[in-house]
Amino acid sequence: MQAKSCQFMPPFCPATPSTSPPGNKVSFPAKTSRAISITAPSDLVIAPDVLDDSVAAFWDYQFLFVSQRSETAEPVTLRAVDCCLPPDFPSGTYYLTGPGMFTDDHGSTVHPLDGHGYLRSFTVDAAKGEIKFMARYVETEAHTEERDSVTGAWRFTHRGPFSVLKSGKMVGNTKVMKNVANTSVLRWGGRLFCLWEGGDPYEIESRSLDTVGKFEAITTVHRSRPLGEGFEGAVWNLAASVLKPILYGVFKMPPRRLLSHYKIDARRDRLLILSCNAEDMLLPRSNFTFYEFDSNFKLLQSREFNVPDHLMIHDWAFTDSYYILFGNRIKLDAIGSMAAVCGLSPMISALSVNPSKPTSPVYLLPRFSSESTKNTEIDWRVPIEAPSQMWVLHVGNAFEERGDNGNTEIQIQATCCSYSWFNFQKMFGYDWQTGKLDPSTMNVKEGEDKLLPHLVKVSITLGANGKFENCSVKPLNQWSKASDFPVNQGYSGSRNTYIYAATSSGSRQALPHFPFDTVVKLNTSNKSIQTWSAGRRRFIGEPVFVPKGSQEDDGYILVVEYAVSRQRCYLVILDAKRIGGVDALVARFEVPKHLNFPLGFHGLWAPDGPTLDN
């Protein structure tokens, strides 16, 4: 069969892929040009019925993380390749962010989490039955410094928390906190934002996707209260005072870093965001501040909590009465810290997971100060220990209900994995020493003692006086396949019937767990489970729900499909009610090949009309 040539900008692929198994060494060029041609065997590119083997799986995985240098200054109308836009589909825009640039022109690659934010928009014009596509880089400070505005050439100067540089200044490089605005999208108060895990959001003009600039959501200067008393508390307060000028001054870390996951309290019409202190990453204590804003970005309240534990928080939950934190326990790695500070390893190597306890801490932090909570017996400083060791990745929903006996039942639906599977330095299979991606890291073999990301239901019972009574952890609807990105738009903080998530069909021998290829719909009431799969050598990202009626599942699911066998991206529309049936697929729209983009992280559906801001 003839080899087929295609234009790519892969961060982790050699100029000419080898047909040797991934276990053999593959030579990578010392320098990646701005535009190179990958010549791949045709059965890796166009043959949908090729037998599954490690070679095809290896390159399929690489193609999901291909750098995209093209942007769209003007909207591009997408071609419908399967049916067309349904007449009752609402007008609005689906925004999806994620990394877009993984390699520069001087030999350096970065971890996907450090890739520059690439914002994609799919604008639906229901009247015309059209979908227009745009894609722009978020012009962060790091983007402006690392990309030549005239030639378009890239030279990475920031290490990023998960990467090292192969060119330029590597040893002693203090440019660590590379705000790439690549993790999630927020639409609030008539404004659009891209968020990252360690800095201020960037505001985006919603139509043109032009970057407006950094948005300082937190303008009030907080002074953290000293944590603890006695000798131990004094030691850690002293350590914090030593770390602050180093982290803030030398490494330019913001004193408070916003988490990328926010929450919307639809009943109160509030935006909830969370911040923590930069120095807490290196100390056995954690300082969290929750903020609540109205629709005009007026700060309605902020609540600060000092937790006496060393925690890593990525996502969180809320109910009418509580902020809920799942304490992923971490610890300082002394040897890794020295190498990280010197620039010889990623900064994240200063930390490691801490599986010292067989349980998982759940902190119920009082959301409001009121007479109704002052007399309860619950002490928020003492966590509820869930009877399972789990590293929580994402939360789909949480809610509380009061029983007839006065008890409070709290339920959290989330994705978690085991401590033995989660590895800071190997997420997505990225090897910072070689700059390569190894899909086997995300696809452990059956029988290995590593519990992959999966959906769980955590149930907590509080007595009438607020005292803890019981906690259980069970698989959500008994769904045990590797899954993530649980979504439940519109019901945050309230009892929900449905959860949608990305999962795996398990049909690929070499990629049984990740990347995901299936949307799963879980009914939490009758425990039913329905799925829709993209098909062979096609993967998906996070599903997003688009409501059209009053019933909870009366709407559509939007999900991006990455057809690596055709080197195309598609926007897929599914009928939420029909998932599990042969007619679930409503339409599929093709993104032009030259705008094919890498795997995204989190997205948002923003409807036109009066509900646009929420």
N, C-alpha and C positions, 0 to 999 in steps of 0.2 A: 504494500500500500504506500502511496506517496505521502510524504510528510507535508503538513500544511503549515504555512507561515502566518503568524499573526503578530500585530503590534501590541506590546505590553510594556509596562513600567514596573516590573515586579520587584519588591524590596528584598525578597528572600530566594529568588530563583536565579540560576546561572543563565548565561546567554543561550546556551543550547542544552536543554534538559537531557539527562542521561536516561537510558532505559534500564539501567542497573537498578536492583532493589535499593530502597532507601537505606538499608543497612550498610551498603558500600559507600565509600567516600565519594563526594561530588565536589568538584572544584568550582569555586565561586570567583568571579573577576574581582580584582583589587579595586576597580573603580567602575561604577555603573553609569552609563551614558544617559543622556536625557531621553533618548528614544531608542530602544533596542528591539530586535526581532527575536521572538522565541520560536524556535522550530521544534514543534512537538510531534511525536508520532500521531498519525491521523486517528488511531483508535483512542487516543487521549482527548481528542478535540471534537470529533463529530459522530463517533459511533455510539449510539445509545445502548446497544445491546452487548457491549464489550464485557467480557468476563471480569468480575470484580477481582482485583489483585492489589497488592501493596503499592505497585508503581502508579497505577491510575489514581488510587486514593491519595498518595503523596502529592501528586501534582494538582489534583482537584483542590486539595487543602491550600496549596500555595496560591492558586488563582483567586481565592477569597480575600487575599490580603495584597492585592495589586495596587500600587500607587496610581492615583489619577491626577494628572496635572491640568486637565482641561476643565474650564468653568463655562457657564452659560450666561452671557451678559443679557441675552434675550430669552424669553420662554420658548421651549421646544414642544410642539404638539406631539403627543405620543400616539403611536399606531396601535389600534386594537387588533390583537392577533387571535383572540378567542372571544367571540360574541362582541358585546358593546356595553356601554354604561347603561345600567337600568334606569328607567324613567323616574323612579322614585328615590334615586340616590341624591342625598342633599348636597348643596354646593358648599364648598369649603376648601381647606388646604391641609394636606398631610405633610408635616415636617419631620424629617429624620436626620439625626446627626450621628456622627461617628468619625473615626480617623480616616484621613484620606491620603496622607503622605508618610511613607515609612522609610524612604531612602533618599539621600541627597546626592549631589553630583561629585562627591569627594570620598566615597567609600564608607560613609557612616549609615547605619540602619538604627531604627528605634523600635521599641516594643509597641504593639498596637495601642496600648493605653497611652503612649506618648506621641502618637501620630497626630498631626495637625487637624483641627476640627474642620470637617467638610459637611456643610449643611445642604440637604436636599429638600426640595419642595415639590409636591404634586398637587396642583391646583385644579379642582374639579369645577367645571362650568356645567351645571345640570341642564340649563336651557339649551346649550349647544351640543351637549353630549360629548364634551371634550375634556381631556386631562392634559395640562401643560406642565412641563418639567423644567426645573431650574436647579443649579448646583453652584455654590460659591464657597470659597474658603472663608472662615472667620478670621478677620484681620486682627489678630491679637498682637500684643507687643512682640512676642516671640516670632510670629509669622512675619511681621514687618522686618525684623532683624535677619531672619534666616532665608528670606526669599528676595532675590534681586528684582526690583519692580520693573526694570527695563528689559532684562534678558529672560527673566523667569527662572533663572538657575537657583538652586537651593544649596546652602551650606549650613548644616546644623551646628549651632554654637551652644545650645542648651543641652545638658545631659538628659534631663527628665528623670523622674523618680525611678523608672524601671529600666533605664538604658545607660550605656556608656558610648563614648564617641571613638571612632577609629581614625578620625582626622581632626585637625585643629587642636585646640587645647583640651587635653583629656585629664592629665594629672593636675590636681589643684583647681580644677574648674568648679567654681561655686555657683554657676548658673544651673540650679537644680530644679526649682519649681517652675516648670515650663507650662504655663496656663495655656492649654490648647483648646479649651471650650468645646470638647468633643464628646461629652457624655450624655447630656439630656437637653430637652427643649422645653421651655416654659412660655405659655401665652397668658398674660395677666394684665389687667388694667389697660387693655388696648395696646400692649407692647409685647414684643417677642424677644426672648433671651436664649442664649446657649450657655449651658452650665458645665463646669468641670469640678473635680473633687477637691481642689486645693486653693481656690482663689475666687475673686469676684466674677459674676456672670458678665457676658458681653451682650449688649443690646444689638438687635438686628432689625433693619427696616424690613417689614414683613413681605412687601411686594417685590422689591428689587434684590433682597438678601444682602444689601450693603451693610457693612458693619458700622454701627453708630458709635460705639465705644464702650469702655468698661463702665459697668453700672455698680455703684457702691450701695448695695441694699442696706448694709449695716453702717449707719453714720454715727451712731452713739458709741463713744469710747467706754468700754466696760473694764472694770478693775476686778479681776478674779479674786474671790475671797480665798484666803489661805485654807488649805485642805488639811484637816486633822490637827490634833494637838499632841503635845508631848514630843519626845525625841524623834520618833519616826516622821511625824508631820513636819517638824522643823528641818529635818534632813532633806526631804523632798521639796520643801519650799525654797531652801537654799539652792538646790540643784536647778530648780526652775529659774531662779534669778540669774544663775550662771549661763543657762542655755539661751535665755531670751535674747540677749544682745548678739549672740553668735548666729542664731537662726534668723532673727529679724534683720540684723545688720550685715552679716557676712553672706549668708545664703539668701537673703532677700525674701524670706518667707513671710506671708502676712500673719500678723498676730493671731487672727482668727480666720480659719478656713471654712468656707461654706461647703456643705456636702452637696453632691449633685442631685440627690433625690429630694424632692419637695412633696408636699401633700396639699390637696384642695379639700377644705371642709365646705361642701356644697350647701349644707343646711344653714351654716352661718355666713356663707359667702366670704370665706377667708383663705388666704394663702399661708401655709405653714412651712417654714424653712428651719434648718438646724446648722449650727456652727460648733466647732471645737477648737481648742487651742493648739497651736503648732507644736509647742514643747511637750504636749501630752503624748505624742507619738513615741517619745523616748523615756517617759517616766511611768511608774506603776500607779498612775491615777489618770482620771479623765474629767475634763471640764466641758460640759455641754450647755449650750444656750439655744432655746427655742424661741422663734419669733413668729408673731401672727400679724398679718397685714390685711387691711380691707381692700376693696377693689380699686382704690385710688392710691395704693401703696402707703397709706397712713399706718404707722406702727401702732397696733392696738395693745399689744403686750409682749413682754419678753420674760422668760423664766430661765434662771441659771441653776444648774445642778452639778455638784462636784461628786464624782463617783470614785470610791477608793479601789479602783481596779484598772489594769492595763488592757484597754480594749481597742479593737478596730471596728468601726461602724461604717458601713456603706449605705445601707437602706434601713428604714425604721417605719414605725406605724403610729397611728393615733386612734383614740376613741373619743367619746363625748367627755370622758373624765381623765384620760391618761395619755401621756406620750409613752410609747413602748420601745425600748431598746433591747435588742438581742446582743448580749456581750460576747463577741468573738474575741477570745483571749489571745493575747500576743505577749512576747517577751523580747527584751533587747539581746541582740547577738553581738557580743563584745568584739570578736574577731571580724565579723562582717561590718561592724561599725567603723573600725579603723580603715578597712579597705575602701568602704564607701566614702568616707570623708576625704580620702586621698584621691578619689576618682578612679580607683582600680576596679571597682565593682559598682553596680547600681546602688543608689541610696536605700532602696527597699531592702537590700541585703543586711541592713542594720537590724531588721526585725525578722522574727520567725513566729510561727504559730505556737501556742502554749497548751498542749493537750494534757495538762497536769491533773485535770479533774474529769471524772466520767460524766458530769452533768454540764448543762449550759445555763448561764445566768440570764434571767429576763428581768429587766428593770421596769417597774410600773411607776412612772414619775407623774405626780399630780399636775394636771393641766391648769387648774384654776385654784386660787386661794379663796376658800369660802368656808362658811360655818359648817357646811355639809361634809367637808373633808377634814376639818381640824380634829374632830373627835374620833376618827377611825383609828384602828389599832395597827394599820399597815405602816411600816417604816420603809420608805422608798430606798434608803441607803443599803438595805439588806435585800439582795436580789432573790427572786424566786428561782430555784434551781430546777430547770426542766430535766426530766429523767432520761436524757439522751445527750450524747456529745455531738453537737452539730454546729457547723459554721454556716451562718445564715447569709445568703447572697442577696435575695430580693424578696420584698413583701408584696403580695397581691392585694390583701385587704385585712382589716381588723375591725371588730365591732364589739360592743358590750350590750347585754340585755339583763334587765332586772327580773328575777323570778318572783313567784307568788310568796315565797318564804323570805323574801328580802335579800337573798343571795344575788351576787352579780356574776354572770357568766361572760367571760371574755374569750373570743376566738380570733386567732391569727392564722392566715393562710399565706404560706411563704415557700421559698425554695431554699434548701440547705444542702450541704455536702459534708463529708467527713474531714476531720483535721488531717488525716493521713493522705487525702487526695489533694487538698488545697496547698498550693506552693506559690509564695509570692514571686519567686524568680522564674517560674516556669508556666505562668498563666498563658493560655493559648498555645503552649508548646514552644514559646520563643526562647532561644538560647542566646543570651547576650554576648557570650564569648565568640560564637560563630556567626551570629546574625541570621540563623536559620530557624525555620518553624518545623517542629516535629509533631505531627498529628497524633502519634501514639501516646503522648502525654495526656491528652484529653480523652483517650480511648483505651482505658485499662482493660485487660482481658478479664473475661468472666471467671469468677472464683478468687481474684485478687482481693486482698483486704483493703479495698478503697471504695468507699461509698460515694458514687457520683452525685451531681446535683439532682435533687428530686423534690417533688411537691409534698408538703406536710401540712397538717392542721394541728396547731398548738392550742389546747383548751385550758383555761385557768378559771378556777372557781374561788370567789371571795365571799366570806360570810357577810351577814347583814351589818356587822360592825367593821367591815373592811379587812378582817383578818384572813390571811391566806389559808385555803383548805385543800386544794388539789390542783395538780397540773399533769397533763398528759400530752404525748406527742404521737401522732399516728399518720400514716400515709394519707394524703388527700384523695378520697374516693378509691383508695387501694391502687392508685396509679403509681407504678414503681419504675417506669422507664425514665431514663435521664431527661430532665426537663428544666426549663428556666423561663424567665420573662413572664411571670404570671401577671395578667392584666385584668382589670375590672373597672373600667372607666365609668364614672357617674355614681358609684355606690361606695366610695371610700368613707369609712366610718359608720356605715350602715350595713345591716344584714343583706347579703347577696345570695343569689341562687347559682350564678354561673361564674366560673373562672376559665379564662382562655390562656393557653401557654404554648410555647414552642417546645417540641419534643422530638424524639427520634423514633423512626419505624424499626430500626435495628436491622434493616435489609442489607446494609453494606458490611461486608466481612471485616474490612480494615478500618472502617469508620462507623462502628456500631452505635456510638453515643453522641458524637459531635463531629461536624456541624449538624444542626437540627434540620429535619426535612419534613416535619409534620406539625400541623396545628391540632391541639387537643382541646375539646370543650368538656368541662367537668360540671355536672349538675350536683351541687352540694346537698340538695334535698332528697332526690330519689337515687343518688349515687350512680346515675348513668354516665357513660363515657362515649363520646363520639370523636372521630378523628378525620382529618383530611390530609393526604400526603401529596407532596409536590411531584414526586416521581423520581426515577433513577437519575443520579448525578445532578440533582437539583436540591438546593438548600434554601432555608428561609431564615429570616431574622425575627424580631419581636412582632407579634400580632397587635393590631390596634382596632378597637371597636368603634364603629360609627353608628350612633343611634338614629332611628327614623320614626319610631313609634313609642308608645307608652310602656310596652312590655320590655322586660329586662333584656331579652335576647332578640328583640325586634330591631334588626339592623344588619350591618355588614361588617365583615372583618377585612381590614387591609393588611397585607403582608408583602414584603419584598421577597421575590424569588431570585436566587442566584443560580442560573443555569450554566454551570461551569463547562458542560459538554459543548455548549454553543457560545460560550463567552458572552453572555447577555444577562441583563437584569430586567426583571418584569415586576410591574405592580399588579398584584393579584387581588381580585375582589371576590370574597366568599359570602354567601348568604348564611348568616349566623344560625338561623333556625334549621338550615338544611345540612349543616356539618354532619358527616356520617353517611350522607346519601350520595347517590351518583350525580345529583344535580346541584351540589354545593358550590361548584365553581361557576361564578356569574360572568366574569370577564378577566382578561389578562391583557395588559398594555406593555408594549416593548420600549425599553429605553435604548436609544441609538447606541450602536456598538462603541463609537468613539467616546461616549459618556458613561460606559460601563464603570460602576463604582464598587469599592470594597465593602465588606460586611459592616453594617451600621450597628449602633448601640441602642439608643432609646429614641422614641418618636412621640408625636402628639397630633391628634386631629383637632383642628380649629374650624368649627362651622361658621359660615357666613351668618349675618343677622345679629339679633340682640344678644345671643349667647356666645358671641365670638370670643370674649375676653376670658371665659371660664373653661 
